[in-house]
Amino acid sequence: MDTRVVEGEEHDEEILRLAGEYDAVVMYQADPRLGDRIFGTLPDRIANRTGDPVVIVRRDYEAADE
């Protein structure tokens, strides 16, 4: 397992570029954007470009009490 954090203005393109190096991508659920209706969501674009699974993790989880 490998973890990479991608930030910056062109993070979508960097994620798409790096996704091809892996067997699957796990990412947080992003807020919808206008461009998603035109170009598809980032997870859809990753799956379409790589053919690999993309697992979406919801951000609004609550940590279990320990």
C-alpha positions as CSV (number, residue, x, y, z in Angstrom):
1,M,0.0,0.0,0.0
2,D,1.2,3.5,-0.9
3,T,-0.2,6.9,0.1
4,R,0.2,10.1,-1.8
5,V,-1.3,13.5,-1.0
6,V,-1.9,15.7,-4.0
7,E,-2.6,19.4,-3.6
8,G,-2.5,22.6,-5.7
9,E,-4.2,24.2,-8.6
10,E,-4.0,21.3,-11.0
11,H,-4.6,18.5,-8.5
12,D,-7.2,16.7,-10.7
13,E,-4.7,16.2,-13.6
14,E,-2.0,15.1,-11.1
15,I,-4.3,12.5,-9.6
16,L,-5.3,11.3,-13.0
17,R,-1.6,11.0,-14.0
18,L,-0.7,9.1,-10.8
19,A,-3.7,6.9,-10.8
20,G,-2.4,4.9,-13.7
21,E,0.5,3.7,-11.6
22,Y,-1.8,1.9,-9.1
23,D,-4.3,-1.0,-9.1
24,A,-7.0,1.0,-7.3
25,V,-7.6,4.5,-6.0
26,V,-9.2,5.4,-2.6
27,M,-10.3,9.0,-2.3
28,Y,-12.6,11.3,-0.3
29,Q,-16.0,12.2,-1.7
30,A,-15.6,15.7,-3.3
31,D,-18.2,18.4,-3.3
32,P,-20.0,18.6,-6.7
33,R,-18.7,21.2,-9.2
34,L,-20.2,22.6,-12.3
35,G,-17.5,20.9,-14.5
36,D,-18.6,17.5,-13.2
37,R,-21.8,17.7,-15.3
38,I,-19.7,18.4,-18.4
39,F,-16.5,16.3,-17.9
40,G,-17.8,13.8,-15.3
41,T,-16.6,13.5,-11.7
42,L,-13.0,12.9,-10.9
43,P,-13.6,9.3,-9.7
44,D,-15.5,8.6,-13.0
45,R,-12.6,10.1,-15.0
46,I,-10.1,8.0,-13.1
47,A,-12.0,4.8,-13.6
48,N,-12.6,5.6,-17.3
49,R,-9.0,6.4,-18.0
50,T,-7.3,3.6,-16.0
51,G,-10.0,0.9,-15.9
52,D,-9.2,0.4,-12.2
53,P,-11.6,0.6,-9.3
54,V,-12.1,3.8,-7.4
55,V,-13.3,3.6,-3.8
56,I,-15.1,6.7,-2.5
57,V,-14.9,7.4,1.3
58,R,-17.4,9.7,2.8
59,R,-16.0,12.6,4.8
60,D,-18.9,12.8,7.3
61,Y,-18.0,9.8,9.4
62,E,-17.8,9.8,13.2
63,A,-14.9,8.1,14.9
64,A,-15.9,5.2,17.2
65,D,-15.3,5.7,20.9
66,E,-12.3,3.9,22.2
